[in-house]
Amino acid sequence: MAGTRVSCGLDYCNVYELSNCLQDASRAGYDFISVPLAHPRFTREHVEGKAKLRDGAFTRSDLLLSSSEWNSLIVGRVTTAAVLNLECGVSSLRLNSEETLAQELTFAAHLGLPALTIPLTTDRCVNLARIIHNKVVQGVCYQVWVRVPMQAPEESASHYRSDKKVSEDGFEIDTWTWWNKFHSIANIQKKIGLMIEVSADLPDQSVLDRWLGEPIRCAVMPTSIWLTNKKGFPVLSRSHQLFVRSLNKLHAQFIISGPLRHQHYKFYQQYLEHITRQQMEIDPLTDFARGYEDYLQCPLQPLMDNLESQTYEVFEKDPIKYQEYERAMFLAISDRVPEEERETKEIVLMVVGAGRGPLVRRALAAAKRAQAKLKVYAVEKNPNAVVTLQAQQDEDWGPKVTVVSCDMREWDAPEKADILVSELLGSFGDNELSPECLDGAQKFLKEDGISIPYSYTSYLSPLQSPKLYNEIRNCREKDKHFLAHFETPYVVYLHNKKELAAPQPLFTFKHPNTDGVIDNKRYKALQFQITEDNVIHGLAGYFEAKLYKDVMLSIKPDTHSRGMFSWFPILFPLREPVPVRTVAPDAHMTPDVRAFLNERQNSTYMTLDVHTTPDREQDSLSGNLTDSRNTTWIDADSQLCSTHF
């Protein structure tokens, strides 16, 4: 499927005639231009100096363009002089930079610009972050794009030098830490986004994934990173093409900057348009989730609430889930009925939580394929869905299906089943009380009966996603506790994120449960090894379910059932992000995740204790390592989750 049209702008280091530049860029196919708010060499002295009393405007008039053009076609750029001395120890220089920056920020608001770019050239950015935060909190019309190089100048220079990449003046050369520090101090406002300047030599994929987990609004593509093909046109390397496609999936815009190195600027834009419009294979999950990327949803509560018809209809469209259920039931029926007994033996199959009947239809289809006689009990507590089941029984199924309107835990079955089928799984496997319900329903099953599914395992992995954290933080409701939005797990199609470690198994439940005393209390401590600086914003939850023999359903990334969209991952947010920082090349950080599961009548809850600890082999580094804690309680029945330090 072809991608959407890429939004691309042209960067001007200086503008002589604004309207002419705008026309030239438009003719070349660009959507907007980026220009400095003032001449880069125009010195302003607000505190002291000869220029303090100079008359005249510091920049061009707003009458050069109409308001609609300022609002949609111009991206302002804060001059380097405005941020150069913000961290300077000399009071007069610092105050002059603050006044210069305030002047440009105010003028950008006056023009009504859609976005404003600010350069970030060092990790010493506390004062800059403070000023931007205060300005954004007051309310501004524009977004703030913080321009950060993918590689620090010192790191780029190290490719041509034999000495180490360690900064001798104390400056951090990992530019991600510049951005992370700025973003953390600026309080992660939604109006503040990242403008990444792509380097000629791309770093390792893990570093790129870390950048892709940030709220990237725009990517700067310098003309110096472009190659020239045999016909003299600009092209990008294969690795740069893949990175551009990844940025396009995040709906990032692009800006071409630098001197012209090919025949015309239009060829850069045309090439970006070409590689982002190339045909890419789209599976049903990606197609179904389009528009729902990083969209927070509260988990369904089918045990407490009666689902609506529309909800049933959405899940019944899944092309994979019911196909695999039918395959599992076919294998189970075939194993229960020997070839010589197919004409005489009748299999009793119970569907507990039948909904509108998709599993019933699949069970009948599986029995027909296996050429076996089948008797089905469809048990459903939702009286509205029972209407649909009874209509299908009258019109299609006949005496082969018996519809039971009752809670499976309270039903007194007239006979025992050979096969017990359910689809009570939530995004975390057990978070919709599947273990408790099936433990109560297994009394219907014969001693040698088959449960579909017979096993499922939940998985956890630490997640970095400033975008999701910011979305959750902005979900605060006036009539609820101020931490209520952090006290809820969310079902979300994870998109703008980075998983900091591979998912690890947490809890496994098996059915039928043959323990002498059935107890669903669980405890397990997980340890994830993270080898680079990151920030944990939450924990992503997945599950794998084994239906019968080798038939499996999974939403875990590496084993995901291709094309299945019935479940999105679950997100357990942390009230405060947990920074994970390595202080030496060989240092490792190990977050220790502790989870508890306890049964409380008709509900369960889980606690997650998240903290970062140094690797045992790196105990000597513990004095410099970050140590933060989060504890989270999740109530599966009320879907309540709370986080504490």
C-alpha positions in Angstrom: 0.0 0.0 0.0 1.4 3.4 -0.9 2.3 5.7 1.9 0.8 9.1 2.5 2.5 12.1 0.9 5.6 13.2 2.8 5.7 16.7 4.2 9.0 18.3 3.3 10.4 21.8 3.9 13.5 23.7 2.8 15.9 25.4 5.2 17.4 28.8 4.5 20.4 29.9 6.5 19.5 33.5 5.6 16.7 35.1 3.6 17.1 38.2 1.4 13.5 38.4 0.0 11.1 36.2 1.9 8.3 36.0 -0.6 10.7 35.0 -3.4 12.2 32.2 -1.3 8.7 31.0 -0.5 7.8 30.9 -4.2 11.0 29.1 -5.2 10.4 26.5 -2.5 6.8 26.0 -3.6 7.8 25.5 -7.2 10.3 22.9 -6.1 7.6 20.9 -4.4 8.2 21.9 -0.8 5.4 22.5 1.7 7.1 25.1 3.9 10.4 26.8 4.5 12.5 27.3 7.7 14.0 30.7 8.1 15.7 32.5 11.0 13.6 35.0 13.0 16.4 37.5 12.8 19.6 37.9 10.8 22.2 35.5 12.3 24.8 38.2 12.4 22.6 40.9 13.9 23.9 41.5 17.4 21.5 42.7 20.0 22.6 44.1 23.4 19.8 44.3 25.9 21.9 44.7 29.1 24.9 46.7 28.3 26.9 47.7 25.2 26.8 50.3 22.4 24.0 48.6 20.6 21.6 48.8 23.6 20.2 52.2 22.5 20.2 51.4 18.8 17.0 52.4 17.0 15.1 50.3 14.5 13.5 46.9 14.3 15.5 43.8 15.0 13.9 41.8 12.1 11.6 42.2 9.1 8.0 43.2 9.3 5.0 40.8 9.5 3.4 42.7 6.6 5.6 40.9 4.1 3.3 37.9 4.2 -0.4 37.4 5.0 -1.4 35.8 8.3 -2.4 32.6 6.5 1.1 32.3 5.0 2.8 32.9 8.4 0.5 30.4 10.0 1.1 27.5 7.6 4.2 28.1 5.4 6.9 29.4 7.7 8.8 27.6 10.4 10.8 30.0 12.5 14.3 29.3 13.7 15.8 30.8 16.8 19.2 32.3 16.1 22.3 30.8 17.7 23.0 34.0 19.4 19.8 33.7 21.4 20.9 30.4 23.1 24.7 30.7 22.9 25.3 32.1 26.4 22.3 30.9 28.3 24.4 28.7 30.6 27.3 31.3 30.8 28.7 32.1 34.2 29.0 35.8 33.2 25.8 37.5 34.3 25.6 40.1 31.7 26.1 37.6 28.8 23.5 35.2 30.3 20.9 37.9 30.8 21.5 39.3 27.3 20.9 35.8 25.8 17.8 35.4 27.9 16.4 38.8 26.7 17.3 37.9 23.1 15.5 34.5 23.3 12.5 36.1 24.9 12.3 38.6 22.2 12.3 36.0 19.5 9.9 33.7 21.3 7.4 36.6 21.7 7.8 37.7 18.0 7.1 34.1 16.9 3.9 34.1 18.9 3.0 37.4 17.3 3.5 36.0 13.8 1.4 32.9 14.7 4.0 30.5 13.4 3.1 26.8 13.4 6.5 25.7 14.7 9.7 27.1 16.1 13.1 25.4 16.0 15.6 25.7 18.8 19.2 24.4 18.5 20.5 22.1 21.3 24.3 22.0 21.1 25.3 20.7 24.6 23.9 18.8 27.6 24.2 22.1 29.6 20.7 23.2 28.9 18.9 23.7 32.2 18.3 27.4 31.7 17.1 26.9 28.1 14.7 24.2 29.2 13.4 26.4 32.0 12.7 29.3 29.7 11.0 27.1 27.1 8.9 25.4 29.7 7.7 28.6 31.2 6.8 30.0 27.8 4.9 26.9 26.7 3.0 26.7 30.0 1.8 30.3 29.5 0.3 29.2 26.2 1.7 29.6 22.8 0.3 28.9 19.3 3.5 27.2 18.0 5.1 23.9 18.6 8.7 23.9 19.7 11.0 21.6 17.7 14.3 21.1 19.5 17.1 20.5 16.9 19.5 17.8 18.1 22.3 16.3 16.0 22.3 12.5 15.8 26.1 12.7 16.4 27.9 15.2 18.5 30.6 17.2 16.5 33.3 15.7 18.7 32.0 12.2 17.9 32.0 13.0 14.2 35.5 14.4 14.4 36.7 11.2 16.2 36.3 9.3 12.9 39.3 11.2 11.6 41.3 11.1 14.9 43.1 8.3 16.7 42.3 9.4 20.3 39.3 8.3 22.3 35.8 9.6 22.1 35.9 10.9 25.7 35.2 14.5 26.0 38.1 16.4 27.7 36.0 19.4 28.8 33.3 17.5 30.7 30.6 17.7 28.0 28.5 14.7 27.3 28.9 13.5 23.7 25.8 11.2 23.6 23.4 13.6 22.1 20.4 11.5 23.2 21.3 12.5 26.8 21.2 16.2 25.7 17.6 15.7 24.5 16.6 13.6 27.4 17.9 16.1 29.9 16.2 19.0 28.1 12.9 17.1 27.7 12.8 16.0 31.4 13.4 19.5 32.7 10.9 21.0 30.2 8.4 18.7 31.8 7.6 16.8 28.7 5.0 19.2 27.3 3.1 17.9 24.3 4.1 21.1 22.4 7.8 20.2 22.7 9.1 17.7 20.1 12.3 16.5 18.7 13.9 17.6 15.5 16.6 15.1 14.7 19.5 16.0 12.5 20.4 12.9 10.5 24.2 12.2 10.3 26.1 10.8 7.4 27.2 7.7 9.3 24.2 6.2 11.1 24.8 4.7 14.5 23.9 1.1 15.5 20.3 0.0 15.2 19.8 0.0 18.9 20.7 3.7 19.0 18.4 4.4 16.1 15.6 2.6 17.9 16.1 4.7 20.9 15.7 7.9 18.8 12.6 6.3 17.2 11.1 6.0 20.6 11.2 9.7 21.1 8.5 12.2 19.9 10.1 13.1 16.6 8.3 15.9 14.8 10.8 16.5 12.1 14.1 15.2 10.6 16.8 17.4 9.1 18.4 15.9 6.0 21.6 17.8 5.3 22.6 17.8 1.7 26.1 16.6 2.8 24.7 13.1 3.6 23.2 12.5 0.1 25.0 10.4 -2.5 25.0 10.9 -6.3 23.8 8.1 -8.6 25.1 7.4 -12.1 22.7 10.0 -13.6 23.8 12.7 -11.3 20.7 12.7 -9.1 20.8 12.7 -5.3 20.0 9.4 -3.5 20.4 8.0 0.0 22.2 4.9 1.2 20.1 1.8 1.9 20.4 2.4 5.7 19.3 6.0 5.4 16.3 4.9 3.2 15.2 2.4 5.9 15.5 5.1 8.6 13.5 7.6 6.5 10.7 5.0 6.1 10.8 4.5 9.9 10.5 8.2 10.4 7.6 8.4 7.9 5.7 5.8 9.9 5.9 8.2 12.8 4.4 10.9 10.6 7.6 13.0 10.9 8.2 15.9 8.6 11.5 16.4 6.7 13.6 19.5 6.2 16.4 19.7 3.6 19.3 21.9 4.8 22.7 22.9 3.5 24.2 24.2 0.3 23.0 22.9 -3.0 25.2 19.9 -4.1 23.1 18.7 -7.1 21.2 20.2 -10.0 18.2 21.5 -8.1 16.7 21.4 -4.6 13.5 19.8 -6.1 15.3 16.5 -6.6 15.8 16.0 -2.8 12.1 16.4 -2.2 11.2 14.1 -5.1 13.5 11.4 -3.9 12.0 11.5 -0.4 8.5 11.3 -2.0 9.7 8.3 -4.0 11.1 6.2 -1.2 8.2 6.9 1.1 5.6 6.0 -1.5 7.2 2.6 -2.4 4.9 -0.4 -2.1 5.2 -1.9 1.3 3.5 -5.1 2.5 0.7 -4.3 5.0 -0.6 -7.1 7.1 -4.2 -7.1 8.5 -3.0 -6.0 12.0 -1.3 -2.9 10.6 -4.2 -2.1 8.4 -6.7 -2.6 11.3 -4.6 -0.4 13.7 -4.2 2.5 11.3 -5.3 5.6 13.2 -5.1 3.8 16.5 -1.3 4.0 16.9 -0.5 4.9 20.6 -4.2 5.5 21.2 -4.9 4.7 24.9 -7.9 2.4 25.6 -9.2 1.0 28.9 -9.2 -2.8 28.9 -12.6 -4.5 28.3 -14.3 -5.9 31.4 -16.6 -8.6 30.0 -17.1 -10.3 33.4 -18.4 -7.0 35.0 -19.9 -5.4 31.9 -22.1 -6.7 29.0 -20.3 -6.0 25.8 -22.1 -4.2 23.0 -22.9 -5.7 19.6 -20.4 -3.5 17.8 -17.6 -4.8 20.1 -18.5 -8.4 19.3 -18.6 -7.5 15.6 -15.1 -6.0 15.6 -13.5 -9.0 17.2 -15.4 -11.5 15.0 -13.7 -9.9 12.0 -10.3 -11.3 13.1 -9.1 -13.5 10.3 -6.6 -15.5 12.4 -8.0 -16.1 15.9 -11.0 -18.1 15.0 -9.2 -19.9 12.2 -6.7 -21.2 14.8 -9.5 -22.0 17.2 -11.1 -24.1 14.5 -7.9 -25.9 13.8 -7.4 -26.7 17.5 -10.9 -28.0 17.9 -10.6 -30.1 14.7 -7.4 -31.7 16.1 -9.1 -32.2 19.5 -12.2 -33.8 18.0 -10.2 -36.0 15.8 -8.1 -37.3 18.7 -11.2 -37.9 20.8 -13.1 -40.0 18.2 -11.4 -43.1 16.8 -12.0 -43.8 13.1 -14.2 -46.8 13.9 -16.5 -44.8 16.3 -17.2 -41.8 14.1 -20.7 -43.0 13.3 -21.7 -43.8 16.9 -19.7 -41.7 19.4 -21.0 -38.2 20.2 -18.6 -35.5 21.4 -19.8 -33.0 24.0 -18.2 -29.6 23.6 -19.0 -26.6 25.8 -18.2 -23.1 24.8 -18.1 -21.0 27.9 -18.4 -17.3 27.2 -19.9 -17.9 23.7 -20.7 -14.2 22.9 -22.6 -14.1 19.6 -21.5 -17.6 18.7 -18.3 -17.4 16.5 -16.7 -20.3 18.4 -19.9 -22.3 18.2 -19.9 -21.9 14.4 -16.3 -22.8 14.2 -16.9 -25.9 16.4 -19.6 -27.1 14.1 -17.3 -26.5 11.1 -14.5 -28.5 12.8 -16.8 -31.4 13.6 -18.0 -31.5 10.0 -14.4 -31.6 8.7 -13.6 -34.4 11.2 -16.8 -36.2 10.2 -17.8 -36.5 13.9 -21.1 -36.2 15.8 -21.0 -33.1 18.0 -23.2 -31.8 20.8 -22.6 -28.2 21.8 -23.5 -26.2 24.9 -23.1 -22.4 24.4 -22.9 -20.8 27.8 -23.2 -17.0 27.9 -24.0 -14.6 30.8 -24.8 -11.5 28.6 -28.6 -11.6 28.0 -28.3 -9.5 24.9 -25.8 -11.8 23.3 -28.1 -14.8 24.3 -30.8 -13.3 22.0 -28.4 -13.7 19.1 -27.4 -17.2 20.1 -31.1 -18.3 20.4 -31.9 -16.8 17.0 -29.0 -18.8 15.4 -30.2 -21.9 17.2 -33.7 -21.5 15.8 -32.5 -20.6 12.2 -29.3 -22.6 11.7 -28.1 -24.9 14.4 -31.2 -26.7 15.6 -30.9 -29.4 18.3 -27.1 -29.7 17.9 -26.6 -26.6 20.0 -28.1 -25.9 23.5 -28.0 -22.2 24.5 -27.5 -21.6 28.3 -28.1 -18.1 29.6 -26.0 -18.2 32.8 -22.7 -17.3 34.5 -20.4 -20.3 33.8 -19.4 -20.3 37.5 -23.0 -20.8 38.6 -24.2 -23.2 36.0 -25.1 -26.8 36.9 -24.3 -28.8 33.7 -26.5 -31.8 32.9 -23.5 -33.8 31.7 -19.7 -33.5 31.5 -17.8 -32.3 28.4 -15.1 -33.9 26.4 -13.9 -30.5 25.2 -14.1 -27.1 27.0 -13.5 -24.1 24.8 -13.2 -20.4 25.9 -11.8 -17.1 24.7 -11.6 -15.3 28.0 -8.0 -14.1 27.5 -7.1 -10.5 28.0 -4.1 -8.6 26.6 -2.1 -9.8 29.6 -3.5 -13.3 29.4 -5.1 -13.4 32.9 -6.2 -9.8 33.4 -9.8 -10.6 32.5 -10.1 -13.3 35.2 -9.7 -16.2 32.8 -7.9 -18.4 35.4 -10.7 -17.8 38.0 -13.5 -18.4 35.5 -12.0 -21.6 34.0 -11.1 -23.0 37.4 -14.7 -22.7 38.3 -15.9 -24.1 35.0 -13.5 -27.1 34.9 -16.1 -29.1 37.0 -17.9 -29.5 33.7 -15.0 -31.3 32.1 -14.4 -35.1 32.2 -11.3 -36.3 33.9 -9.6 -36.9 30.6 -11.2 -33.9 28.9 -9.5 -31.3 26.8 -9.4 -27.6 27.6 -8.9 -25.1 24.7 -6.7 -23.2 25.6 -4.8 -25.5 27.9 -2.1 -23.0 28.8 -1.2 -19.3 28.6 1.7 -17.2 29.7 2.0 -13.5 30.4 5.1 -11.5 29.4 6.6 -8.2 30.5 9.2 -5.9 29.1 10.4 -2.4 30.0 9.3 0.3 27.6 10.6 3.8 26.7 7.9 6.0 25.2 7.8 9.7 26.2 4.8 10.1 23.9 2.7 7.5 25.7 3.8 8.8 29.1 2.8 12.3 28.1 -0.5 11.1 26.7 -1.3 9.4 30.0 -0.2 12.4 32.0 -2.7 14.6 30.1 -5.6 12.2 30.8 -6.2 13.7 34.2 -9.9 14.2 35.0 -11.2 16.9 37.3 -13.6 14.7 39.3 -11.0 12.0 40.0 -7.8 11.6 42.1 -4.9 13.5 40.5 -3.1 10.1 40.1 -6.1 8.2 38.7 -4.8 8.3 35.1 -1.6 6.6 36.2 -3.6 4.0 38.2 -5.1 2.4 35.1 -3.5 -0.1 32.7 -4.1 0.7 29.1 -4.6 -1.4 26.0 -2.6 0.3 23.2 -1.2 -0.4 19.8 2.4 0.4 20.6 4.0 2.5 17.9 6.3 5.4 19.0 8.3 3.4 21.5 11.4 1.4 22.2 11.5 -1.9 24.1 14.5 -1.8 26.3 14.8 -5.5 26.7 13.2 -8.7 25.3 9.9 -9.7 26.9 10.3 -12.3 29.7 7.7 -14.8 30.9 5.8 -13.9 34.1 2.8 -16.0 35.0 1.7 -19.3 33.4 -1.8 -20.8 34.0 -2.8 -24.3 32.9 -6.2 -25.9 32.4 -7.6 -28.0 33.6 -5.9 -27.2 36.9 -5.1 -30.4 38.7 -3.7 -29.0 41.9 -5.2 -30.3 45.1 -5.8 -26.8 46.3 -6.4 -24.3 43.6 -4.6 -21.1 44.4 -3.9 -18.4 41.8 -1.6 -16.4 43.9 1.6 -15.7 42.0 5.0 -14.1 42.7 7.9 -13.7 40.4 10.9 -11.3 40.1 12.2 -10.5 36.7 15.5 -8.9 35.8 16.1 -7.1 32.5 19.6 -6.2 31.5 19.9 -2.8 29.8 23.3 -1.8 28.4 22.7 1.8 27.3 21.3 5.0 28.8 17.5 5.0 28.7 14.4 6.0 30.5 11.7 3.5 31.6 8.2 5.0 31.2 6.2 1.8 31.7 6.0 -1.9 31.2 4.5 -3.5 28.1 2.5 -6.7 28.7 1.9 -9.5 26.2 0.7 -13.1 26.2 1.1 -16.5 24.5 -1.7 -19.0 24.6 -1.4 -22.7 23.6 -4.8 -23.9 22.3 -4.1 -27.5 21.6 -0.9 -29.4 20.7 1.1 -26.9 18.6 -1.7 -24.5 17.8 -0.9 -21.2 19.4 -2.0 -17.6 19.6 0.4 -14.9 20.6 0.8 -11.1 20.7 4.4 -11.2 21.9 6.4 -9.3 19.2 8.8 -12.2 18.2 6.0 -14.8 18.0 3.1 -12.7 17.1 0.3 -14.5 15.2 0.6 -12.7 11.9 -2.5 -10.8 11.0 -4.3 -11.2 14.3 -5.7 -8.0 15.8 -8.1 -9.2 18.5 -5.6 -8.1 21.2 -3.3 -5.1 21.5 -0.5 -5.1 24.1 -1.3 -3.8 27.6 0.7 -0.9 29.1 1.4 -0.5 32.8 2.4 3.1 33.2 4.9 4.4 35.9 4.0 7.5 37.8 7.5 8.8 37.4 9.9 7.7 34.6 12.9 5.6 35.9 16.2 6.8 34.3 18.6 4.0 33.6 22.1 5.3 33.1 25.4 3.5 32.5 28.5 5.4 33.7 31.2 3.2 32.0 31.4 1.3 28.7 31.1 -2.0 30.5 28.4 -1.0 33.0 25.1 -2.7 33.0 21.8 -1.7 34.6 19.4 -4.3 35.8 15.8 -3.2 36.6 14.2 -5.7 39.0 10.5 -6.1 38.3 8.5 -7.7 41.0 4.9 -8.8 40.3 2.3 -10.3 42.7 -1.1 -11.8 41.8 -3.7 -12.6 44.5 -7.3 -13.8 44.3 -9.9 -11.7 46.1 -13.3 -13.2 45.6 -14.3 -12.1 42.1 -11.2 -10.0 41.3 -7.5 -10.1 41.2 -4.8 -7.6 41.6 -1.1 -7.4 40.8 1.7 -5.2 42.2 4.7 -4.2 40.1 7.8 -3.0 42.0 10.2 -1.5 39.6 13.7 -0.4 40.6 17.1 -0.1 39.0 20.1 -1.7 40.5 23.7 -2.1 39.4 24.9 -5.4 38.0 26.6 -7.5 40.6 29.8 -7.4 38.6 29.7 -3.6 38.6 29.1 -3.0 42.4 32.0 -0.5 42.4 29.8 1.8 40.2 26.8 1.8 42.4 27.6 5.2 43.9 27.1 6.8 40.5 24.0 4.8 39.4 20.4 5.9 39.5 18.2 4.1 42.0 14.4 4.8 41.6 11.4 2.8 42.6 7.8 2.4 41.3 5.2 0.1 42.9 2.0 -0.5 40.9 -1.2 -2.3 41.9 -3.5 -3.5 39.2 -7.0 -4.7 39.9 -8.2 -6.9 37.1 -11.9 -6.6 37.9 -12.1 -2.8 38.3 -9.0 -2.2 36.1 -7.4 -0.1 38.8 -3.7 0.4 38.9 -1.8 2.7 41.3 1.9 3.7 41.2 4.0 4.8 44.2 7.6 5.5 44.9 
